[in-house]
């Protein structure tokens, strides 16, 4: 599958960019954070599997290389535009219809907290077709059913081509569940995200 | 997995909250919606209930409500969750607490007791436990029974022990437990000055005066206005210059709060009451 006008137009008109990944996704997410323009007129939410109790440099590394404002999500934080949000370790991140994030310490999903499924499902419920969601490399199937729910809610859903993924299971599970409307190469994903917003 | 089902409509959710409030006296109307919906979906999935069945059970089966309450509230907790928090409690707060003749601690929303016992261990390490008293409260009687026992599975203890290592406290967590087969029981000296009892933050009032109140990862389930009401309750339950600890992602964005509390540690959300 390649980029076509339809996918580009849907990317341009979406308000939320959701990025999910686990093992093998860090470098890709880092590149995306770097390439997004300062005023992309979107809210970017990143869910990457991470361990508790490890002092994490993710936010620092991302923030230093991003042209957008970057924040680790705290509870009841308003969802702002032109901002990249990173889900904190040891919490699930949810979104509320009044336009803010909320956190949850409930049971891990697929042994993961943050779980990609939990956030994807929550975003699907609130933002429906205003979302572009991409699922990257990872070693378990977290994210696949969330991506399916997003697709069913009218979001643009993309899986990284498993052939290129360091860990294939995560994007492959999404494809097997028919959750990914498009399967794109990393080059195409970058190209798509570099397309300037609709004005 | 939870959330697989179609979620409830707004009207259904309101109806459910109304039933629980009128029949059982628990008010969930100011709970954060997204996680509350997720919990309801989870109960319906685990118990294989349609909305109608759930409603029916809540109205007609007096025993069902306790089960419902257990599933609806999040009872995931850890000993020494966020080790950095305990570290700063140790260095920034304990020295002040040690100047009191009696140290009364309130662990609000204590669930199965892990946090209350973490505080007991910390106070014991500083030889303060004998003149301390720790109250653990929750709305859920079932988790309180669990807390009173102070017995945890080895699987849990293993993960708590990892947290403990990062706190900088001497020895290891298991020094404070007696192992029995596949479980571990907290030493009875650590249980001595604790009391676990029912208290509802939403409807109950001040019941004592405390030097330290810890209420971590409870506010994430409450709407902002409700948080403010409970902050008032905490303020009125603290002695002058008493300490309040919230979860480290539970930032309070309100002026009222800043006028009543001084920040002791911004990152770990530790505050001190100002004024009387």
HADDOCK unambig.tbl for C-alpha pairs under 7 A between the chains (distance, minus, plus):
assign (segid A and resid 53 and name CA) (segid B and resid 82 and name CA) 6.91 0.50 0.50
assign (segid A and resid 74 and name CA) (segid B and resid 249 and name CA) 4.78 0.50 0.50
assign (segid A and resid 74 and name CA) (segid B and resid 250 and name CA) 6.51 0.50 0.50
assign (segid A and resid 74 and name CA) (segid B and resid 251 and name CA) 6.83 0.50 0.50
assign (segid A and resid 75 and name CA) (segid B and resid 220 and name CA) 6.11 0.50 0.50
assign (segid A and resid 75 and name CA) (segid B and resid 249 and name CA) 5.69 0.50 0.50
assign (segid A and resid 75 and name CA) (segid B and resid 250 and name CA) 5.36 0.50 0.50
assign (segid A and resid 75 and name CA) (segid B and resid 251 and name CA) 6.67 0.50 0.50
assign (segid A and resid 94 and name CA) (segid B and resid 34 and name CA) 6.47 0.50 0.50
assign (segid A and resid 95 and name CA) (segid B and resid 34 and name CA) 6.70 0.50 0.50
assign (segid A and resid 96 and name CA) (segid B and resid 33 and name CA) 6.83 0.50 0.50
assign (segid A and resid 96 and name CA) (segid B and resid 34 and name CA) 5.89 0.50 0.50
assign (segid A and resid 102 and name CA) (segid B and resid 220 and name CA) 6.47 0.50 0.50
assign (segid A and resid 103 and name CA) (segid B and resid 220 and name CA) 5.80 0.50 0.50
assign (segid A and resid 104 and name CA) (segid B and resid 35 and name CA) 6.78 0.50 0.50
assign (segid A and resid 104 and name CA) (segid B and resid 220 and name CA) 6.56 0.50 0.50
assign (segid A and resid 105 and name CA) (segid B and resid 76 and name CA) 6.53 0.50 0.50
assign (segid A and resid 106 and name CA) (segid B and resid 74 and name CA) 5.62 0.50 0.50
assign (segid A and resid 106 and name CA) (segid B and resid 76 and name CA) 5.59 0.50 0.50
assign (segid A and resid 107 and name CA) (segid B and resid 76 and name CA) 6.43 0.50 0.50
